C-alpha cells in the first residue's frame, strides 16, 4: 500500500472513529424515547430506504452473486444488523458510557483472534502492544463503574455486541474483495433489515408517534451518518487493509464516546477519562506505526 493510500486510510479511520463514537451518545439519547427494538427497527428502516435509493447508482456487484457465498452473506447481515444493534441498544439502556466503551473494545480482540483463525493474518509485536495499551485505557475509563447482579445483563449484551462485530468484520472481508465494498454494505444492510421485520408491532408505531425532535435528530444521525456513511467507510477499509490493523484503530471510539458524553450530555470529566484517554491515544499511535500486512 502506497504512503498516499495509507494516509487516506488513516484519515478515514479517524473519521469513522468519531462518527461511531458519537453514535453511543445518540443511542443514549434515543433510548429515552424508544425501546431497544423500536430504535433498531426505525434506524434500519431509514437506512434501507436510503440504500435502496443509492443502490442503482453505487450498489452494482463487481461480479454476479454466487450461491456458495449465501451462508456467509446471511451471517454477515444477521450479525451486523440484528444481533449487534439489538444487543447494543438494550445494553445502553442499562450500562454507563465508559463501561460500554470498555466492553465494546473486546470486539477488536475477537477480531484479532478470528483473523488468525480464518484469514491467516500475521499480528506483529507492535500491534499486540497497542492492543494491550488500548485494553488498559478502556479499563481505566470503566474503573469508576459499579455493577450489581441486577444489571449484569447489560454488560453481557455488550459482550454479545462485541462478538457480533468481530464476526461481521472478519466474514465480510472475502465478500468485499469479490463484490465490492459499497455493494456489500448496501445489500447486507437491506438483508439484515428484512430479518428485523418480524419484530414490527403496534408498540413500534406508538413509540415512533411519541418521538421528540431530539429523538428524531438522534435516530437520523444513527441511520444516515453512523450507518449509511459509516458502514460504507468501514467496508471500504476492510477491502483496503488487514482486518486486525483496522480494528486496533477503532479503539478511538470509546474515547470519542466519553468526550461526547461530557460535551453533549454534561457528564463530568474525571481522572479516569484523562488517563484512560491517554492510554488509548498511545495505542492508536502504536497501531498507526504498524506496517500493514501485504
C-alpha positions as CSV (number, residue, x, y, z in Angstrom):
1,X,0.0,0.0,0.0
2,X,1.4,3.4,-1.0
3,X,2.0,6.2,1.5
4,X,-0.7,8.3,0.0
5,X,-3.2,5.4,0.2
6,X,-2.1,4.7,3.7
7,X,-2.7,8.3,4.7
8,X,-6.2,8.3,3.2
9,X,-7.0,5.1,5.1
10,X,-5.9,6.6,8.4
11,X,-7.9,9.7,7.7
12,X,-11.0,7.5,7.0
13,X,-10.3,5.6,10.2
14,X,-10.2,8.8,12.3
15,X,-13.5,10.0,10.7
16,X,-15.1,6.6,11.3
17,X,-14.0,6.6,14.9
18,X,-15.5,10.0,15.5
19,X,-18.8,9.1,13.8
20,X,-19.2,5.8,15.6
21,X,-18.0,7.2,18.9
22,X,-20.7,9.9,18.9
23,X,-23.2,7.2,17.9
24,X,-23.0,6.0,21.6
25,X,-24.3,9.4,22.6
26,X,-27.1,9.3,20.0
27,X,-28.2,5.9,21.2
28,X,-28.3,7.0,24.8
29,X,-30.5,10.0,23.8
30,X,-32.7,7.9,21.5
31,X,-33.2,5.2,24.3
32,X,-35.1,7.9,26.3
33,X,-37.9,7.8,23.7
34,X,-37.7,4.4,22.1
35,X,-37.4,0.8,23.2
36,X,-34.3,-1.1,22.0
37,X,-36.4,-3.0,19.4
38,X,-38.2,0.2,18.2
39,X,-34.9,2.1,17.9
40,X,-33.3,-0.8,15.9
41,X,-36.3,-1.1,13.6
42,X,-36.6,2.7,12.9
43,X,-32.9,3.1,12.4
44,X,-32.6,0.3,9.9
45,X,-35.8,1.0,8.0
46,X,-34.4,4.5,7.3
47,X,-31.0,3.0,6.4
48,X,-32.6,0.5,3.9
49,X,-34.7,3.3,2.3
50,X,-31.6,5.3,1.8
51,X,-29.6,2.4,0.4
52,X,-32.4,1.4,-1.9
53,X,-32.3,4.9,-3.4
54,X,-28.5,4.6,-3.8
55,X,-28.4,1.0,-5.0
56,X,-29.0,1.7,-8.7
57,X,-26.0,4.1,-8.7
58,X,-23.5,2.5,-6.4
59,X,-24.8,-0.9,-5.5
60,X,-23.9,-2.9,-8.5
61,X,-21.8,-6.0,-7.6
62,X,-18.4,-6.4,-9.3
63,X,-19.3,-9.9,-10.3
64,X,-22.6,-11.9,-10.3
65,X,-23.5,-13.2,-6.8
66,X,-22.6,-16.8,-6.2
67,X,-24.8,-19.2,-4.2
68,X,-21.9,-20.6,-2.3
69,X,-21.5,-17.1,-0.7
70,X,-25.1,-17.0,0.6
71,X,-24.5,-18.6,4.0
72,X,-21.6,-16.1,4.7
73,X,-23.6,-13.2,3.4
74,X,-26.6,-14.1,5.7
75,X,-24.3,-14.4,8.7
76,X,-22.8,-11.0,8.0
77,X,-26.2,-9.5,7.7
78,X,-27.5,-11.2,10.8
79,X,-24.5,-10.3,12.9
80,X,-24.2,-6.7,11.6
81,X,-27.8,-5.6,11.7
82,X,-29.8,-7.8,14.0
83,X,-27.5,-9.1,16.8
84,X,-25.2,-6.2,17.0
85,X,-27.8,-3.4,17.2
86,X,-30.4,-5.2,19.3
87,X,-27.9,-6.1,21.9
88,X,-26.2,-2.7,21.9
89,X,-29.4,-0.7,22.1
90,X,-30.5,-3.0,25.0
91,X,-27.1,-2.7,26.8
92,X,-27.0,1.1,26.5
93,X,-30.3,1.3,28.4
94,X,-28.5,-0.3,31.4
95,X,-24.8,0.3,31.4
96,X,-22.8,3.6,31.5
97,X,-20.9,5.0,28.5
98,X,-17.4,4.2,29.9
99,X,-18.3,0.6,30.7
100,X,-19.9,0.1,27.3
101,X,-16.8,1.6,25.7
102,X,-14.6,-0.9,27.6
103,X,-16.6,-3.9,26.7
104,X,-17.1,-2.8,23.1
105,X,-13.3,-2.8,22.9
106,X,-13.4,-6.5,23.2
107,X,-14.7,-6.5,19.6
108,X,-11.2,-5.9,18.1
109,X,-9.8,-8.6,20.5
110,X,-12.2,-11.1,19.0
111,X,-11.4,-9.8,15.5
112,X,-7.7,-10.5,16.0
113,X,-8.4,-14.0,17.2
114,X,-10.8,-14.7,14.3
115,X,-8.4,-13.2,11.8
116,X,-5.7,-15.5,12.9
117,X,-8.0,-18.5,12.6
118,X,-9.8,-17.7,9.3
119,X,-7.6,-15.2,7.4
120,X,-4.1,-16.2,8.4
121,X,-3.1,-12.6,9.1
122,X,0.2,-12.0,11.0
123,X,-0.1,-10.0,14.2
124,X,3.1,-8.1,14.9
125,X,4.6,-7.3,18.3
126,X,3.8,-3.6,17.9
127,X,0.1,-4.4,17.2
128,X,0.0,-6.6,20.3
129,X,1.5,-3.9,22.4
130,X,-1.1,-1.4,21.0
131,X,-3.8,-3.9,21.9
132,X,-2.6,-4.1,25.5
133,X,-2.5,-0.3,25.8
134,X,-6.0,0.0,24.3
135,X,-7.4,-2.5,26.8
136,X,-5.7,-0.8,29.7
137,X,-7.1,2.6,28.6
138,X,-10.6,1.2,28.2
139,X,-10.3,-0.5,31.6
140,X,-9.3,2.8,33.3
141,X,-12.2,4.5,31.7
142,X,-14.5,1.9,33.2
143,X,-12.9,1.9,36.6
144,X,-15.5,4.2,38.2
145,X,-18.5,2.0,37.4
146,X,-20.1,-0.4,39.9
147,X,-22.1,-3.4,38.8
148,X,-24.7,-5.4,40.6
149,X,-26.3,-8.8,39.8
150,X,-29.4,-7.0,38.6
151,X,-27.6,-5.0,35.9
152,X,-25.4,-7.9,34.8
153,X,-27.5,-8.4,31.6
154,X,-26.3,-5.1,30.3
155,X,-22.5,-5.9,30.2
156,X,-23.4,-9.4,28.8
157,X,-25.3,-7.7,26.0
158,X,-22.3,-5.6,25.2
159,X,-20.0,-8.6,25.0
160,X,-22.5,-10.2,22.6
161,X,-22.3,-6.9,20.6
162,X,-18.5,-7.2,20.5
163,X,-18.7,-10.8,19.3
164,X,-21.2,-9.8,16.6
165,X,-18.8,-7.0,15.5
166,X,-15.9,-9.5,15.2
167,X,-18.0,-11.9,13.2
168,X,-19.1,-9.4,10.5
169,X,-15.8,-7.7,10.4
170,X,-13.9,-10.9,9.6
171,X,-16.5,-12.7,7.5
172,X,-17.2,-9.6,5.3
173,X,-13.7,-9.3,4.0
174,X,-13.9,-12.0,1.3
175,X,-17.3,-10.6,0.2
176,X,-15.8,-7.1,0.0
177,X,-12.9,-8.4,-2.1
178,X,-15.2,-10.2,-4.5
179,X,-18.3,-8.0,-4.8
180,X,-17.0,-4.5,-3.8
181,X,-17.1,-2.6,-0.5
182,X,-20.2,-0.4,-1.1
183,X,-22.4,-3.1,-2.7
184,X,-21.6,-5.4,0.2
185,X,-22.5,-2.7,2.7
186,X,-25.8,-1.9,0.9
187,X,-27.1,-5.4,0.3
188,X,-26.0,-6.8,3.7
189,X,-27.9,-3.9,5.4
190,X,-31.0,-4.4,3.3
191,X,-31.0,-8.2,4.1
192,X,-30.4,-7.5,7.8
193,X,-33.3,-5.1,7.8
194,X,-35.6,-7.8,6.3
195,X,-34.6,-10.1,9.1
196,X,-35.9,-7.4,11.6
197,X,-39.3,-7.1,10.0
198,X,-41.0,-9.9,12.1
199,X,-40.4,-7.6,15.1
200,X,-42.7,-4.9,13.8
201,X,-45.7,-4.4,16.1
202,X,-48.2,-1.8,17.3
203,X,-45.8,-0.7,20.0
204,X,-43.3,0.3,17.4
205,X,-45.7,2.7,15.7
206,X,-46.8,4.0,19.2
207,X,-43.1,4.7,20.1
208,X,-42.4,6.5,16.8
209,X,-45.5,8.7,17.2
210,X,-44.2,9.9,20.5
211,X,-40.7,10.6,19.3
212,X,-39.4,14.0,20.3
213,X,-37.4,16.3,18.0
214,X,-34.1,15.5,19.8
215,X,-35.1,11.8,19.4
216,X,-35.5,12.2,15.7
217,X,-32.2,14.0,15.3
218,X,-30.5,11.1,17.2
219,X,-32.2,8.5,15.1
220,X,-31.4,10.3,11.8
221,X,-27.8,10.7,12.9
222,X,-27.6,6.9,13.7
223,X,-29.3,5.9,10.4
224,X,-27.7,8.3,7.9
225,X,-24.3,9.3,9.3
226,X,-23.4,6.5,11.5
227,X,-24.8,3.7,9.4
228,X,-25.1,4.7,5.7
229,X,-21.9,6.7,5.6
230,X,-20.1,4.8,8.5
231,X,-20.7,1.4,7.1
232,X,-19.7,2.5,3.6
233,X,-16.4,3.7,5.1
234,X,-16.0,0.6,7.2
235,X,-16.4,-1.8,4.3
236,X,-14.1,0.3,2.1
237,X,-11.4,0.0,4.8
238,X,-12.0,-3.7,5.1
239,X,-11.3,-4.0,1.4
240,X,-8.1,-1.9,1.7
241,X,-6.1,-3.5,4.6
242,X,-5.9,-6.2,7.1
243,X,-8.9,-6.6,9.4
244,X,-6.7,-6.7,12.5
245,X,-5.0,-3.4,11.7
246,X,-8.3,-1.8,11.0
247,X,-9.7,-2.9,14.3
248,X,-7.0,-1.6,16.5
249,X,-7.7,1.9,15.1
250,X,-11.3,1.8,16.3
251,X,-10.1,1.9,19.9
252,X,-10.6,5.7,19.5
253,X,-14.4,5.0,19.6
254,X,-14.7,4.7,23.4
255,X,-12.7,7.9,23.9
256,X,-14.8,9.8,21.5
257,X,-17.9,8.4,23.2
258,X,-16.7,9.5,26.6
259,X,-15.9,13.0,25.3
260,X,-19.2,13.2,23.6
261,X,-20.9,12.4,26.8
262,X,-19.0,15.3,28.5
263,X,-19.8,17.9,25.8
264,X,-23.3,16.8,24.8
265,X,-24.7,15.2,27.8
266,X,-23.0,17.2,30.6
267,X,-21.1,14.2,32.1
268,X,-18.2,15.0,34.4
269,X,-14.5,15.0,33.4
270,X,-12.7,12.6,35.6
271,X,-9.1,11.3,36.1
272,X,-10.4,8.0,34.7
273,X,-11.2,9.8,31.5
274,X,-7.9,11.7,31.3
275,X,-5.6,8.7,32.0
276,X,-7.7,6.2,30.1
277,X,-7.9,8.5,27.1
278,X,-4.1,9.0,27.2
279,X,-3.6,5.2,27.1
280,X,-5.9,4.9,24.2
281,X,-4.1,7.6,22.3
282,X,-0.8,5.7,22.9
283,X,-2.5,2.6,21.5
284,X,-3.6,4.5,18.4
285,X,-0.1,5.9,17.9
286,X,1.4,2.5,18.1
287,X,-1.1,1.0,15.8
288,X,-0.7,3.6,13.1
289,X,3.0,2.9,13.1
290,X,2.5,-0.7,12.4
291,X,3.3,-1.8,8.9
292,X,0.2,-3.4,7.4
293,X,0.4,-7.0,6.2
294,X,0.9,-7.2,2.4
